[in-house]
Amino acid sequence: MNLHDFLRNIVPFSSEELTDITAHFERENVSKNQTLVKENQVCTKLFFVEKGVGRSYYLKEDGKEVTQWFFIEGKFMSSIESFFQQTPSLYYLEMLEDSVLYSITRENLDLLFARYHNMEKLGRLLSTEMLTRVVNKLNAVQFQTAKQRYDYMLTEFPSISNRVPLGSIASYLGMTQETLSRIRRGGTSRNS
């Protein structure tokens, strides 16, 4: 889904508003495995994923990567706390496929929030959606079996299992790759 259609589907922007809003975004072609933000770097952009899939992850003390979130087409991607607070990111942002992104700076986003009431409405609706999705993931990790977590992930990201490495999926779900493989083969496990 392109940015123009995405925005119009969420809030009834006028054509003039959409033209001005989308003019503040910059199109970026990003290569597979390209890092957009590194840990301890301030995230200066909010990205809309038009094509591709990305993830946010952090490194444990032993150097193991733990996937925090996936970002697919038709979704915004950022290190949110870093972007909005302009503080060092706790996460890396990485594209897992060749991708087309549209980015906007914090300064330009604030300008659009001030200029258009509908942009504030968009921000509120997207924030509510994201908060709900984060709480749902937290609940899944805390209260569900490994199989239920996998099913939850497929509901959130239907095509993800064919697009990203199994290690990234397993770490996102809080389970080992062995458990994930067993679930994908049709076995069951209550453990991680």
N, C-alpha and C positions, 0 to 999 in steps of 0.2 A: 504494500500500500504506500502510495506517495504521501508526502507531508501535507500537501494541499487537501487531499481527500480525508486524511486522518483528522486534521483540524476541523474541517467542515462536519464530519460525522460526530464529533464530540460537542461542539458549540456552534450555533447558527451565525457564523461570521458572514458579513457582507463580502461581496467580491472585492471591493476596495480594501477592506480590512485584510483579507487574505493576501492580496497582492503586496501590501506593505509588510505584513508579518513575515511572509516567506522570503521577502527581499533581505531580511535581517539574518537569514540562515545561509551558511556557506556549504556547498556540495563538496564532499570529500570522497575520493575513491581510496579505499584502505585495503591493503594486502592481508592475506591470511597470516596469522601469527603476529601481526603488528600490535605493539603495545601503545595504547593511547595515553595512559596515565600510569605512573609508577608509584609504588609505596613512598610516602613522605614527600611527594610532589603535590603541589596545589592543582586541583582539577579546574581548569579555566573554561571548560566548555560543557554544554549539555548537548548530547547527540541524539538525533532521531535515526533509527535504523530503518532504511528503506529496503535494503537487500543485505542479507547476511545474518550471521549470528555472532554474538560476543559474550563475554563473561567477565565478572569481577571475581577476583580471588586474592587470597593472602597467603603468605608463607609462614609455616610454623617454624619454631626454633631449629628443627632438624632439616629445614629446607623443603619440606613437603608442601605442595600446593593444595589449598583447600578452596574449592569453588563456592563462592557466596551466592551468586545469582547468574542466571542466563538472560540475555537480551536478544529478542528475535524481531523479525520484521513487524513494523507497526507499533513499536515501543520506543520509549526514550531510554537512554543509557547514560549513566554518569556515576561518579563517586559522589553521591548526593550530598552527604555532610560536608565534604571538601568543597564542592561547587558552591553551595549556598552559604557556607560559613567562611569560605576562603581560607581553610586550614589544610594542613598536610593530609593527604589521603592515607587511609589505613589499607587501601586495596590497590591492586593493579587492575587496569581495564585492558582487555585483549580481544582482538577479533579472531574468531576461529574459522572464518571463511573469508574469501575475497568479498568485500562489502561496499555498499554505497551508503554513506551517512550524510546527514545534514546537521551542521553544528551551529550553535549560537553561544555567544559569550554571556557572562552574567550581566555585564553592562547593557548589552542590547536587550536581554530578556527583561531586565528591570525597566528599561525604556518602554517596551511594549506593554508591560503590566500597568505602567502609569498612563499610557496613551489609550488603552482599550479596556473597558470594563469586562468584555468577554474574555480577554486574556487572563484576568484575575479569576474568572469563573473556570476557565480551562485549568489553571494551576490548582485550584481547589479540587476539582473533579479528579485530576490525575493524581494528586497527593492522596486523596481518599482511596482511590483504587490501589495505589502502590502500598499504602499502609495496610489495607485489607489483605493484599497478597503476601506481605511480609509476615503478618500475624498468622495467616493460614500455613505458611511454611514453618514457622516456629511451632505451631500446634502439631503439624505433621511430624516434625523431628522429635518432639517431646512425647507425643501420645500414640503414635501409630507404629504398626509393625513395619519391617523393611518392605514387604510387598505392598502395603498400603501407601507408604511413602513413594514407592516407584509409580504406583497408579496415580497418585496425586500429581507427581511431576509430569506424567503424560497428559494429564488434564490441563495443566498450566502451559506446557510446551509440547504439543502433540508430535512434532516431527524431530524433536531433539535427539532421540536415541539413534537416529541414522545420520546425524550431522556433527556430533562432537565426540571426542575420545571417551571411552568408558571410564577412565580414571577421573575425568572431570565430573561425570555424572555421579559416580560413586561418592566422591568427596562432597558434592552438593547434597546428596541424600544422607550423608553421615553413615556410610557403610563401606565395607571392603569391596574390592572388585570381584572377589570370589562370591560374596553374597549376591552382588548385582548379577553376575553371570548365572548363578543358580536360579534367581528370580526370572531372568529373561528366558531360561530354558523351561520354565514352568514349575520349578521346585518352590518350596516355601521355606521361609526362615523367619523366626520372630526376633532374631538377634541382628546386630549390626556387625 
